[in-house]
Amino acid sequence: MKNSYKIKIRKNDIVQVISGKHKTKKGKVLKVNPEKSQVIVEKVNFIKRHIRPSSAHRQGGIIEKEGPIHISNVMIVCQKCNIPVKVGKKILEDGTKVRFCKNCEEILDK
């Protein structure tokens, strides 16, 4: 099943959660899964996993890690505005496609 969301969020973007139990938390995107329309945000939505002792985890036990959040529940934070903003795409004179903030027209791609 193909998702109907246009993925405008990329790895290392700063995003803010806009709905759910982690509303208003900000963090950096660690991973994007476009097939499931999910992102993993740093220090948001911690889940607990039980790990058996192995060569990678000698101790075993319970570890906490970030869980996925649906992409519709996060918005990119503009560096200039410092608020969650809608993102548009445009083509520059040299032919490169970039994302821009629809609030202040600042280019988000570096």
N, C-alpha and C positions, 0 to 999 in steps of 0.2 A: 504494500500500500504506500503510495507516494504522499508526502506531506503537502499541504496547501500553503505553507508559510514560505515567504521569500526570506532567506537567511541573510540578515544584514548585520549580524553580530559575529565577530571573529575572535580568535584567541588573543589574549592580552588586552582586550577592551575593558574599560571600567564600566560596570553596569550597576543599576539599582533595582532591587526587587520591588515590584509595584503591587503585588497582591499575594495573599497567603499568610502563613504564620511568620514569615521572615520579612514582612513588608518594611520598607525604608532602609534595609541593610544594603551597603555598597560593597563591592569587591571586584577583583580581577577575574576574567574568564580564564579558566584553566584548560577547558576542553569543550568542543562543540560537536554534537552528534546530530547531523542534519537529517539522517534517516528517521530518527525518533523525535525530532524537533526539541532537543534537550540541550542544556548547557550545564556545566559544572562550574560554580562560582566559588572563589577562594573564601574560606571562613563563613560559609552560609550553608544551611541545611545539612547539619552533621547527622550521620547515621552510624549505628554500631554494628559491627560485624564480628562474628566469632571465628577465630583463626586457630587451626590445629598446629601444634608444633611441627616445624619443618626446617629445612636448611636455610630458607629465607627468613623465617620467623622462629628463632630458637625457643623463645619463651611461650609463644602461643597466647591464648586468652582473647580478650575483647579489645578491638581497636576501633577508633572513631575516624571517619573520613567523610569528605564532602559527598553529598548525594546529588543526583541530577534535579534540575528545575526546568519546567516547560518554558520554551523560548518566548511564549506569549506573556509570561509573568515577569519579564525583565525588560528594562529599557536602557539604552546607552546614555551615559552621563557625558555631556559636553565639557571639555576642559575650560572653555571660556565662560560659558553660562553657569557651570557647576550645578546643573539641574538635569533630570531625565528629559530627553528630547526625542522627537521623531527624526528619522534619518532618511535623507534622499540620496539619489545617485545622479551624477552629472559627468559629462565628458569635458575635459579641459582642452585648450587649444592644441596641445601636443598629442592629443588622442588618447590620453590615459583616463580610465574610469576611476572616480573617487567618490567616497561617501561624504556628505556634508550635513551639518546641523540645520534643520529647517527653521530654527528660532533665530540664529544669528549669522547664518550662512558661512560659518567657520568650517574648513575642511578637516575631517576627522582622520583621514589616512595620512601617514607620514611618508 
